[in-house]
Amino acid sequence: MKKLIIISLFAGIFLSGCITAKKFKTIVNDRTTITVKSDSSSYSDNFIKIKVSDAILTQFSETQVKKTGSYFVPAILYWGWNHAFICNMQSDFAVNNFTKTIKAKAHEYNAKQIFQDKTLEIEIEKLPLQFIYRDYGHIIYYIYGYSYIYNEYIKMLDNSEMIVKYSIIKNNEIQKTDSLKINFNTAASNPAYSTKKLINTFIDNLTTDCNHVSGWILERIIDDL
């Protein structure tokens, strides 16, 4: 019985271990910081010009992590916990991925020949840069054992989306302008992961989704020509 209690306590400590906001921010920054930075507010390459709205640059100039709604209850027969962070990821990482994808797709589609004497201007008005991390569960101890519920996940906040406004210009006159909006439901969840691996998996998933959407945006603009 004593051995079982000791094992149960170790299980409770392991399952309810939480990451600090400072450590969480460090992991996100290590994964998303761009080594070489240029002017993040704009990008220009021949016929394509990309600009980021001032609102994004101001709100998401750096990674911010805020703890919300956390508790830990280490009672004798019950352990319960719920740790949650809301993270604002700095914008350079997403903007850099967006720009690289647009450049790659433009080359793949030979877009310069398609646009000919036109210029494409894209302004990023909103990016999916806010997500929530949650680690929750409980352990109930019995005379001959224990049972537990445990989950750890990361997902985008509600209404996470990418919004871009584009204009097709010829001879300094706008021939067409429109905006595109795409919702994001990126998530990652696996209790077997370490928290660091879970964060990296989520950012990998988000990068894949953003790259896919960026390519779709250029395809859509070309189709509208």
C-alpha positions in Angstrom: 0.0 0.0 0.0 2.8 2.4 0.9 4.6 1.6 -2.3 1.4 2.3 -4.3 1.0 5.6 -2.6 4.6 6.6 -3.4 4.1 5.6 -7.1 0.9 7.5 -7.3 2.4 10.6 -5.8 5.3 10.5 -8.4 2.7 10.0 -11.1 0.8 13.1 -9.8 3.9 15.2 -9.8 4.9 14.0 -13.3 1.5 14.6 -14.9 0.8 17.9 -13.2 4.2 19.4 -13.9 3.8 22.8 -15.5 5.9 25.1 -17.7 6.5 28.7 -16.8 5.5 31.6 -19.0 9.2 32.6 -19.2 10.3 29.1 -20.4 7.3 28.9 -22.8 8.3 32.3 -24.4 11.9 31.1 -24.7 10.9 27.9 -26.6 8.7 29.9 -28.9 11.4 32.5 -29.5 14.1 29.9 -30.2 11.8 28.4 -32.8 10.6 31.6 -34.5 13.4 34.1 -34.3 14.8 35.0 -37.7 18.6 35.2 -37.5 19.0 37.8 -40.3 16.5 40.6 -40.2 15.7 43.2 -42.8 13.0 45.9 -42.9 10.0 43.7 -41.8 7.5 46.3 -42.9 7.9 45.8 -46.6 9.4 43.6 -49.3 9.8 44.2 -53.0 11.0 42.0 -55.8 10.5 43.2 -59.4 6.8 43.1 -60.0 5.7 41.9 -56.5 5.6 44.3 -53.5 4.5 43.0 -50.1 3.7 45.3 -47.2 2.7 44.5 -43.6 0.1 46.7 -41.9 1.3 48.9 -39.0 -1.3 47.3 -36.7 0.5 43.9 -37.1 4.0 45.4 -36.6 2.9 47.3 -33.5 0.9 44.5 -31.8 3.2 41.6 -32.7 6.6 43.2 -32.5 7.8 40.6 -30.0 6.6 37.3 -28.5 4.3 37.8 -25.5 3.0 35.0 -23.2 0.3 35.6 -20.6 -0.8 33.1 -18.0 -4.6 32.8 -17.7 -6.9 30.7 -15.5 -4.3 28.4 -13.9 -4.7 26.4 -10.7 -3.1 23.4 -9.0 -4.8 21.3 -6.2 -2.5 18.8 -4.5 -5.0 17.2 -2.1 -4.4 13.8 -0.4 -6.8 11.8 -2.5 -7.2 14.2 -5.5 -4.7 16.1 -7.6 -6.2 18.6 -10.1 -4.5 21.2 -12.3 -5.3 23.5 -15.2 -2.5 25.6 -16.7 -3.1 27.9 -19.7 -1.1 30.5 -21.6 -2.2 32.8 -24.4 0.7 33.5 -26.7 1.2 36.4 -29.2 3.9 35.2 -31.6 6.1 37.9 -33.1 5.2 38.7 -36.7 8.6 38.4 -38.5 8.5 34.6 -38.6 5.1 34.4 -40.3 5.8 37.4 -42.7 9.1 35.8 -43.7 7.4 32.5 -44.5 4.7 34.3 -46.4 7.2 36.2 -48.5 9.3 33.1 -49.3 6.3 31.1 -50.4 5.0 33.9 -52.6 8.5 34.2 -54.2 8.7 30.5 -54.7 5.2 30.2 -56.2 5.8 33.2 -58.5 8.9 31.5 -59.9 7.0 28.1 -60.2 4.2 29.7 -62.1 6.4 32.0 -64.2 4.2 34.8 -62.8 6.4 37.6 -64.2 5.3 36.6 -67.7 1.7 36.4 -66.6 1.7 39.9 -65.1 3.9 41.3 -67.9 3.8 45.1 -67.4 1.7 45.0 -64.3 2.7 45.2 -60.7 1.2 43.2 -57.8 1.0 44.9 -54.5 0.0 42.8 -51.4 -0.7 44.2 -48.0 -0.9 41.8 -45.1 -3.7 43.1 -42.8 -4.0 40.3 -40.4 -2.0 37.1 -39.5 -2.8 34.1 -37.4 -0.3 34.9 -34.6 -2.3 34.2 -31.4 -2.8 30.8 -29.8 -3.6 29.2 -26.5 -1.7 26.5 -24.7 -3.5 24.4 -22.1 -2.4 21.6 -19.8 -5.1 20.1 -17.6 -6.1 17.0 -15.8 -6.8 15.3 -12.4 -5.8 12.2 -10.5 -8.1 10.4 -8.1 -6.5 8.1 -5.6 -8.2 4.9 -4.4 -7.2 2.3 -1.9 -5.8 -0.1 -4.5 -4.9 2.3 -7.3 -5.7 5.5 -9.0 -7.3 6.9 -12.2 -6.4 10.0 -14.1 -7.4 12.3 -17.0 -4.7 14.3 -18.7 -4.5 16.4 -21.8 -2.1 19.0 -23.2 -2.8 20.9 -26.4 -2.2 24.1 -28.4 -4.7 25.6 -30.7 -5.3 28.9 -32.5 -7.6 31.4 -30.8 -11.1 31.8 -32.2 -11.3 34.0 -35.3 -7.7 33.4 -36.2 -7.3 34.3 -39.8 -5.1 35.7 -42.5 -6.4 38.8 -44.4 -4.6 40.2 -47.3 -5.5 43.1 -49.6 -4.1 43.1 -53.1 -3.9 45.5 -56.0 -3.0 45.0 -59.6 -1.4 48.1 -61.0 -0.5 49.2 -64.5 1.0 52.6 -65.4 0.5 53.8 -61.8 -3.3 53.1 -62.0 -5.1 50.4 -60.0 -6.8 48.0 -62.4 -8.1 45.6 -59.8 -8.2 45.5 -56.0 -9.7 42.9 -53.6 -9.2 41.3 -50.2 -8.9 37.6 -49.3 -9.6 36.1 -45.9 -8.7 32.6 -44.7 -9.6 31.1 -41.3 -7.0 29.0 -39.4 -7.8 26.1 -37.1 -4.2 24.9 -36.6 -3.7 22.7 -33.5 -1.4 20.1 -31.9 -2.2 17.7 -29.1 -0.5 14.7 -27.8 0.0 13.8 -24.1 3.1 11.8 -25.0 5.0 14.8 -26.3 7.2 16.9 -24.1 5.9 20.5 -23.9 8.9 21.7 -26.0 8.1 19.1 -28.7 4.4 20.0 -28.6 5.2 23.7 -29.2 7.5 22.9 -32.0 5.0 20.6 -33.6 2.3 23.3 -33.4 4.6 25.8 -35.0 5.5 23.3 -37.8 1.8 22.8 -38.4 1.2 26.5 -38.5 4.1 27.0 -40.9 2.7 24.3 -43.2 -0.8 25.9 -43.1 0.5 29.4 -43.7 2.7 28.3 -46.6 -0.3 26.4 -48.2 -2.5 29.5 -47.8 0.2 31.8 -49.2 0.5 29.7 -52.3 -3.3 29.6 -52.6 -3.5 33.4 -52.4 -1.1 33.8 -55.3 -3.0 31.2 -57.4 -6.3 33.0 -56.7 -4.8 36.4 -57.7 -3.5 34.9 -61.0 -6.8 33.3 -61.7 -8.5 36.7 -61.3 -6.3 38.4 -63.9 
